[in-house]
């Protein structure tokens, strides 16, 4: 059999398409000999080894995009980026991953190596191509990123933030939770349940935790308040209908803006005009002075229950 001749054009095309990342199999398919390949990846040579059988055809540190391509080549045919790597490519997150999560079909058995974390799955998700890299769509990528986290606050920031920015609807994440892997899904399940109750930020979730720890009556979260005639009043973070008490978590950053302060005062005055007892807490108070927060809520609930119930209609926020 005649020996294949080296095809520089094919090699150049492969390197251009794959951001200068290439597998041993691809290099040999271009007619490069094993000795020539070995010479290129020698110490001080023009190429470098990223993973076993995966090379970067240039010197210097690899970029995040080049590591992503190397991870996909390591995973083999049909592999898909998920987790933080996919979220970065989808424009949902700017976090640069340390580990690159790759989904592969159950029929394949590559192993995790160096910066690549392999996940074998029977449910390969829909994907899109971003600059030559296959990426899981937002529901699977977010769910897999959440499953890789061990801190509840981090999972809340990731998932609730994505829902608030409309990067992914809550329903799609619930579908992914029910259809996807159950392993390491406990925190994801908790945060999705909180989102279903109306929680829309990390500090609101921490406020909810405080209410539960203090065994205070459970409020409605982020509900729209209307007069009996249907006039809109406000959307407080928490609402106790039986007492007519509303609570809002006010960030310092929001109040440093003149329009933020004015909007809060207008909402505060409007609620008071309808008999609502409004409470305002900062994230710092919730985290560092919970006893004062609990005392303020307890006192307002007691005062609110001592009067007739307000004729206010509460509807879930859309």
N, C-alpha and C positions, 0 to 999 in steps of 0.2 A: 504494500500500500504506500502510495506516495505521501511524503511528509507534508503537512499543511504549511503553506508559506505565511509569513507574518503579514497581517493586514493592519497597517497603521491607521487607515481610515476608519475601520471598524472599531479599533481601540479608542481613537479620538472621539468617535460618536458615543461610545459607551461612557467614557469619562465625562463628556459634556452632559449627557442625559442624567448621570448619577452624581453630579457635583464632585467629580474627581474621586469617587469611591468605586471600587471594583472588587469582585470576588475572584478567587483563584480560578474557578471554573470558567468565568467570563474571559479572563486574561488568556487562558490556554485556548479557548474557542477562537480568539483573535489570532492564533498562530504563534503566540509567545511560548518559548520553550521553558521547561521548569528551571533550567540553569539561568536563563535570562531573567526570569521572575525573581529567582533567588538573589541574583546580582543587584536588582533594583531595590530590594528591601534589605540589603546589607546595612550594617551600622554606618551611618553617614551617607547612605545612598539617597536617591531622589524620591523613593517611595518609603512608606512606613506601614507597619502592621497595626491594624486597629483591633481586630479580633482574629481568631483562628480562621485562616482562609479568606480574610477580608482586609483589603489594603486601601490606603489613602495615597493617591498618586501625586503627592506634594509633601514638602517639609512643613514644619510648624504645627501648632496645636490644631486639632480638628474643630470645626464649628459645630454648633448644636445641630444644624441641618445635616452635616456630614455624619454625625453620630446617628441621627435618625435613619439615614440611608443605610449605614452599616448595620444597624439593628434589623432593618427589613431584609437585607441580604442574608444576614445570619438566620433569620426566621425562615427564609426560603419562600417558594411560590405560595401565593394566597395569604401571606402574612399581612397584618394590619396594625398600624400604630394605634394605641389607645391611651387612656389616662392623660397625664399632663402633656405628653408629647403631642397627642392629637389635639388637645385643647389649644395649645400654642399655635398649631397650624390652622385651626378653625377661627382664630382670632378671639377666642373666649378668655384666654389667660396669657399673660406675658411671662409667666414663670418658666425659667429654663430648667428642665429636668436634670436630675443627677442620674436617675435610672430611667431607661426608656422601655416602657411596657409594650410588648408585642403579642398580639393574638395570633394563634396558629390553629389549624384544624386538628381534631383529635388524631387523625391519621398520620400526623407528622410528629416527630419527637426530638426537635432540637432542644438543647439545654440552655438555661440561663448562663450568661458569661459576662464578666467584667461589668460594663454599664448597661447590659441588656437583660431584661426580666421577661422570660417567656411564660405565656399563659395558654395552655391547651384548652380548647373549648369546643363543645358540640354545637354551639350557637354563634357562628361567625356573623357579625352584625353587618348591616348596610354600611357602605363607606363612600368617601369621596377622594379624589386625587388632588393633592395640593403640591405643586412643584415636583411632580413625579413621585410623591410619597402617598401611600394609601393610609387614610385616617378614618377611624370609626366616627360615626355621627355623634352629635352632642349627647344624647341620652346615655349611650354606652360609655363614651369617653368620660363624662362626668361621674357616672356610677363607679367606673373602674378607678378613677382618681380618688373618689371618696373611700373606696374599699382599701386603698393603700395608705390611708391616713389613720392615725391612732388617737388624735386629739379632737374632741368634740367641737371645740371652737373652730378649728381649721375646717372641719366638715361643714359646719354651719356657714362659714364665710364662703366656701366654695359653692355649695348648693343653693343657699338662699340668695347669694349674690347673682348666680346665674338665672334664677327664676325672676328676680327683680329686674334684671337687665333685659329680660325676655330672650335670653340666649337659648332657653329650653323650657317648654311648658311643664308644669307640675305633673300633668297627666302622663306625659311621655316618660318622665322619670319614674312614676309609679309603675308604669308598664314594664320598664326595664328592671325595676326591683323585683317584680313578680316573675319575670321570665329569665332573668340572669342568674349568675352564681349567688348562692346564699352565704357562702363563706365570707367572713369579714364585712357583712352587710348590716350589722346591728346599729352602728352610728348613722349610716345612711337611712335606715328605716326610721330611726328616731327623728331625724331632721325633716324627712318628708312628712311625717305625722305632724310635726310642728308647723310646717308650711301649710298643711291642709287646714290647720286651726286659724291661720291668718298671720302667723309670725313672718315678718319681712326683713329682719336684720339680726345680726349676731347679738347686739345688746338687748333687743326685744326678747330674744330667746333666753338670755341671762335673766331678764326681768321676770319672765315666766317661771324660770327655775326658782327664783327667790320667792315668788308667790306660792309655789308648791311647797317649798321647804318650810315656809312660815304657816302653812295650812290655812291660808286666806281663801275666801270664796273665789272660785274660778271666774275670771272675767271673759268677755268676748274680745277678740283681738282684731284690730283694724277693721272695725265695723262702721258702716256709714249711718250717721244719725240724722233723722228728719223730724220735723214737727208733725203734729197730728194732721196738718193740712198738706204735708208733703214737701215743705220747704227744707232744703238741705242745710245742715248746721256744720258738721265737721266729721272727720275720721280720726278719732283718738286711737292711740296705740292699744289702750285697754279700756273697757267699758263695763261697769257693774250696773245693769239696768234696774235692779231692785232698789238701789240706793241713789241712782243718778250721779254716780261718780265716774269721772274720766281721768285717765293717767296718760301722760306723754313723756317719752324719753327724749330729752333735748340735748343734742350734741353741741359742744362748745364751738366747733367749726361752723355749724349752721347759724349760731347766734352771733358770730363775729361778722357775718354779712348783714348789712342794714336791712335788706329785703327779708332775710330770714327772721330777724328779730321782730320786724313789723308784722310779718305774716303770723308769727306765733302770738303776738299780742292781740291781733284782730280775732284770731280763732279763740283765744282765751276769753276775750270780752264777749264774744258772741255766745259762747257756751254759758257764761255766767248769766247773760240776759235771758236764757231759757231755763234757768234754775239749776244748771249742771254745776257740780262741784269739781273744778279742774285741778289736777295735781301735776306738777312738773318735776322730773328727776333727771339728773345728769348721769351719764354712764359711770362716772367716777363715784357718785353716791351709791349706785346700785352695787358696784364692785367692792367699795371700801367702807361704806357706812350703811349696810343693809338694815340695821336695827331702826335707824331714823326713817328709812323708806317704809318699813313695815308699820311703824307707829303712825306715820302720816296716813297711810291707807286705812288702817284700822279705825282711826279717829273719824275720818271722812265717811267711811261706811256706816259707822254708828250714827253720825249726824244725819246722813242721808236717809237712813231707815226710819228715823224718828219723825219724818214728814210724809205727806201723801206721795205716792209714786208719780213720777213725772210722766206726762203724756207724750213720750218720745218714742219714735219707731226706729228700731235698729235693723239694718239689712247688711248681709255679708258684703264686704268690699269685693269688687270685680277684679 
